[in-house]
Amino acid sequence: MPERPDLTSGLPGSHAITEVRIRLAPGGGSGLVAFASCCYGGVLLNDIAIRKDSAGRLYLTYPRKLSASGRPHPLHHPIDRETASQFEAAVIGQVQRLLGPAEGADGS
């Protein structure tokens, strides 16, 4: 039986997050602020949601499909905390540049 390839080899430092694009959400209901798309290692990732929690902090949620039984199946998401932090810095940083530096800061 062939060995499985190491899919994490060289990650996260080998890929950069580029071309971050933000689409503001109309109305902003349920804490939804915007959607992001970006390139990561030559792959386009769409529909990353930027949401605001009750304390006013911004956070990301990633797209998923629900099966007929209601079980969620992620379409894409970071595989470790370091990669997730890279996405948060790039995407939330872009939102803050668009909406102002206080957007998403603690307590705003």
C-alpha positions in Angstrom: 0.0 0.0 0.0 1.5 3.4 -1.0 2.3 5.9 1.8 0.0 8.9 2.1 1.6 12.2 1.3 2.3 14.7 4.0 -0.2 17.4 3.2 1.2 19.7 5.9 4.8 19.7 4.6 6.0 23.2 4.3 2.8 24.8 5.7 2.0 27.4 6.9 5.2 29.4 5.9 5.2 28.2 2.3 2.0 30.0 1.3 1.0 33.6 1.5 -2.5 35.1 1.6 -2.9 37.5 -1.2 -5.6 39.4 -3.1 -7.9 39.8 -0.1 -11.2 41.2 -1.3 -14.0 42.3 0.9 -17.8 42.5 0.1 -19.7 44.3 2.8 -22.9 42.6 3.9 -26.1 44.6 3.3 -27.9 45.3 6.5 -25.4 43.4 8.7 -28.0 41.2 10.4 -27.0 38.5 12.9 -23.5 40.1 13.4 -22.6 39.6 9.7 -20.2 42.4 8.6 -18.8 41.2 5.3 -17.6 38.3 3.1 -14.0 37.8 2.0 -12.3 36.0 -0.8 -8.5 35.6 -1.1 -5.8 33.5 -2.7 -3.8 31.1 -0.6 -1.0 29.2 -2.3 -2.5 29.5 -5.8 -6.1 28.5 -4.6 -9.0 31.0 -4.5 -11.0 30.7 -1.3 -14.5 32.4 -1.4 -17.2 33.2 1.1 -15.3 33.5 4.3 -17.7 35.4 6.6 -16.6 38.2 8.8 -18.8 38.5 11.9 -19.0 40.7 14.9 -19.6 39.1 18.4 -21.6 40.7 21.2 -18.4 42.4 22.5 -17.8 44.0 19.1 -14.8 41.8 18.1 -14.5 40.5 14.5 -14.0 36.8 13.8 -14.1 34.6 10.7 -16.4 31.7 9.9 -15.7 29.4 6.9 -18.3 28.0 4.4 -19.9 24.6 4.9 -22.6 22.5 3.4 -25.2 20.7 5.4 -26.1 17.2 4.5 -29.7 16.0 4.3 -29.4 14.9 8.0 -28.2 18.4 9.0 -24.5 17.4 9.5 -22.1 20.2 8.6 -19.3 19.5 6.0 -16.7 22.3 5.8 -15.8 23.3 2.3 -12.5 24.8 3.4 -10.9 26.0 6.7 -7.4 26.5 8.2 -5.9 23.2 9.4 -4.0 24.7 12.4 -4.1 27.7 14.7 -1.1 29.4 13.0 -2.7 29.3 9.6 -6.0 30.5 11.1 -4.1 33.5 12.7 -2.7 34.3 9.2 -6.2 34.4 7.7 -7.5 36.5 10.6 -4.7 39.0 10.3 -5.1 39.4 6.5 -8.9 39.4 6.3 -9.7 41.4 9.5 -6.9 43.8 8.7 -8.4 44.5 5.3 -11.9 45.1 6.9 -10.3 47.5 9.4 -8.7 49.4 6.6 -12.1 49.7 4.9 -14.2 50.5 7.9 -11.7 52.3 10.2 -9.0 51.1 12.6 -11.4 50.9 15.6 -13.7 48.4 13.8 -13.4 45.0 15.5 -11.1 46.1 18.3 -11.9 45.0 21.8 -14.9 46.7 23.2 -15.9 48.7 20.0 
